[in-house]
């Protein structure tokens, strides 16, 4: 256990020099906490968990279900941004680990964390700035994706309603329903079932019908 005199001497020394002393430490400090991968085009670093990234990608795509090229680009941007955000706590922990290795001999144990923060202040500040930037980017991309999907769902609903009412008119006129008018996007089976749900619950019954129909298609391997 350090004596009072030793602790005081360490404190005094810490005021003058608590910077990295080894070549590796100086290199890391001078390169802004290494190549963090928080900016630029590089998403995966050599030390990254590729399987973890692939799992995050699969989960995110399943969550948002992108249907167009623009939606897929936004979902990929969301994946990459979340991956970079997940990297920040590890980078912060690495800075503290490096600081404990570099500064332990010169700083008293009770002041070591403060000395680490002071020595790597620019690195910690940069990480905080990057975290704020990435969070703003994530919010922007998520909002844009939600808007695109809302617009797509609204247009799809309008097309479904148009097909359903055309089916109703054809049925009342005892004429065949022409799927080709709708580009075969909706099968007669789907439109007939949707029309039945509409008749029973008006528009209020359609959301439940859509969920049930999608579940049926998934069970049949059609979606």
DAGI-V339707 format. One record per helix or strand of 2 or more residues. SS is the DSSP state (H for helix, E for strand). FROM is the first residue (numbers start at 0). TO is the last residue. Records with the same first field share a line. If there is no record, write none. Layout:
SS=FROM-TO / FROM-TO
This chain:
H=3-15 / 22-29 / 49-63 / 68-102 / 108-118 / 120-171 / 178-181 / 187-218
